[in-house]
Amino acid sequence: MKIVFIALTILVAGCSSSYKPMSASGGYAEQKINDNTWQVSYEGRSSSDAVEIKDYAVLRAAELCIEQGYSKFTLTSINDTS
């Protein structure tokens, strides 16, 4: 069984948020740390619910897990910078 390890970083900034890749108005981004470790970041807007932003970050982590051929992922840390 292959497991990927993912660290989440959550940033809440301006207006409402939608799920999408990072752009000037927020979204998700990821960075590969090593063969089975990734950092997923999600920047949301201040009017967004913090739970919604965290859910978006976890959703991207799950998508990334599937895209990379893994069957499971483990969150190693969650940094909320709101």
C-alpha positions as CSV (number, residue, x, y, z in Angstrom):
1,M,0.0,0.0,0.0
2,K,1.4,3.4,-1.0
3,I,0.7,6.3,1.3
4,V,1.5,9.9,0.6
5,F,2.2,12.4,3.4
6,I,0.8,15.9,3.0
7,A,1.2,19.1,5.0
8,L,-1.5,21.7,4.6
9,T,-1.1,25.5,4.8
10,I,-4.2,27.5,5.0
11,L,-4.3,31.3,4.4
12,V,-7.5,33.4,4.7
13,A,-7.2,36.8,3.0
14,G,-10.0,38.9,1.1
15,C,-13.5,38.1,-0.4
16,S,-15.4,34.9,-1.1
17,S,-13.5,31.7,-2.2
18,S,-14.1,29.1,-4.8
19,Y,-12.2,25.8,-5.5
20,K,-9.6,26.4,-8.2
21,P,-5.9,26.5,-8.8
22,M,-3.9,29.4,-7.3
23,S,-4.5,32.8,-9.1
24,A,-4.5,36.4,-8.0
25,S,-7.8,35.8,-6.2
26,G,-6.6,32.7,-4.2
27,G,-6.9,29.0,-4.7
28,Y,-4.7,25.9,-4.2
29,A,-1.1,25.2,-4.9
30,E,1.1,22.2,-4.1
31,Q,4.8,21.6,-3.9
32,K,6.5,18.2,-4.0
33,I,8.9,17.8,-1.0
34,N,10.1,14.3,-1.8
35,D,8.9,11.1,-3.5
36,N,5.9,10.6,-1.2
37,T,5.6,14.0,0.6
38,W,3.7,17.1,-0.7
39,Q,2.8,20.5,0.7
40,V,-0.7,21.7,-0.2
41,S,-1.5,25.3,0.3
42,Y,-4.9,27.0,0.0
43,E,-5.5,30.7,0.1
44,G,-9.1,31.7,0.7
45,R,-10.8,35.0,1.3
46,S,-11.8,36.5,4.7
47,S,-15.5,36.2,4.1
48,S,-15.1,32.4,3.6
49,D,-15.7,30.0,6.4
50,A,-12.4,28.7,7.8
51,V,-13.9,25.2,7.6
52,E,-14.7,25.6,3.9
53,I,-11.1,26.7,3.2
54,K,-9.7,23.7,5.2
55,D,-12.1,21.4,3.2
56,Y,-10.8,22.8,-0.1
57,A,-7.2,22.1,1.0
58,V,-8.1,18.5,2.0
59,L,-10.0,18.1,-1.2
60,R,-6.9,19.1,-3.2
61,A,-4.8,16.7,-1.1
62,A,-7.1,13.8,-1.9
63,E,-7.0,14.7,-5.7
64,L,-3.3,14.9,-5.6
65,C,-3.1,11.5,-3.9
66,I,-5.2,9.9,-6.7
67,E,-3.3,11.8,-9.4
68,Q,0.0,10.4,-8.1
69,G,-1.3,6.8,-7.9
70,Y,-1.6,6.6,-4.1
71,S,-4.5,4.9,-2.3
72,K,-4.2,6.9,1.0
73,F,-2.8,10.1,2.4
74,T,-1.9,11.2,5.9
75,L,-1.9,14.9,6.9
76,T,1.3,15.5,8.7
77,S,0.5,19.1,9.8
78,I,-2.1,21.8,9.3
79,N,-0.9,25.4,9.5
80,D,-3.7,27.9,9.7
81,T,-2.4,31.4,9.1
82,S,-5.8,33.2,9.2
